[in-house]
C-alpha cells in the first residue's frame, strides 16, 4: 500500500511545532512571543510562577498524537499502538499531575 500525504502528515508537523514552541534558546522562547502576539499570558506572575507555554505545548502534542492515531497510514503520521497508548497517556497525565502538585506546594 502506497502512503499518501493527508491529515496524518499534519501530526508530525504539529508535534515538531509543539517542541519548538516550548524550547528556550538564549532566554528566548518562541511560544512566549506567539502568546504575546495573541494577548495571552505566558507566565502566571509576569515572568515568574507557572509557565503556561508548557501547558499549551503539551496540548499541541496530545492533539498531534490524536491526529496521528486517527490517520496512521499517512506519510509522517506519529501514532502510538493501542496497547502502549493507554500506558503512555496514563504516565504522561500522572507526571503532569505530580508536577502541578509539587509546583503548588512550592508556591505556598
N, C-alpha and C positions, 0 to 999 in steps of 0.2 A: 504494500500500500504506500503510495506516494504522499508524503506530508505536504500540507499546504499552509500558507500564511492565513491566519484567521484571528479570532478573538483570543485564542490561547497564546498566540505570539505576543499579545499585549501584556501577558503576565510577566514575562522576563523583563520587558521594558519598565513596567511599573515597579517590579522588585528592585531593579538597578536604581531607579529614581528614588525609591524609599531609602536605600542605603546612602546615596549621595545626599539626600535631603537631611539626614541626621549626622553626617560626617563633618567634623570640625578640623579645619586646617589653618594654622596660624591665627587662632581665635576668631575665625570667620566660619559661620555656618550658613550654608545656602538656605536651609529651611527657615532660619530666623529672618533672613531677608525676604523670603517669599511671604511669610506670615506678616511681616511689617507692611508689605505692599497690600495685603488683604485686610489690614487693620485688625489683625488678631494678635493676641499676646503670645509670646514665645516662652516667657517665664512667669511664674506665679507672683513674684515680687520684683518688678523691674528687671534686674539682671541676676537675681538670686532666687533661691527656692526651687520649685519643681520645674523642670524643663519640658514644656508641653510639646516641643518638637519631636521628642522621643515617642510620645503617645501617637501623634499624627503619623510618624514613620511606621510604628507598629500596626496601625490601622491599614496603611497602604500595603504593608507586607501581607497581612491577612487577606485583603481584597485580591492581591495578585495570586495568592495561593488558591483562593476560591475560584478565580477565573481559570487558572491552570488546571484545577481539578475538573472543572466543568467542560473544558475543551482540551483533553490531554493529547489528542492526535495532531494538533497544530505544531508547526515549527517553533522551537524555542519555548514551548509550554513548560512551566515549572509546576509539577504536580507531585503530590505525595500519595503513595499507595494507601488504600483504605485501611489496611491492617496497622500500618505505622502512623497513619494520620491522626487517629484519635489520641494515641500516646503522646505524639509530638505537641499537639494542640493543648492537651492537658498539662504537660510540662511547661509550655510557654505561658499559659494562664497562671499556673502556680507560681512561677518565677515573678511574674508581674505583680501578683497579689502580695507576695512576700516583700518585694521591693517597695511597694506602696506602704505596707505596714511599717517597715523599717524607716522609711522616709518620714512618715507621720510621727513616729516615736522621737526622731531626731529634732523635729520642728517644735516639739512641746517644751 
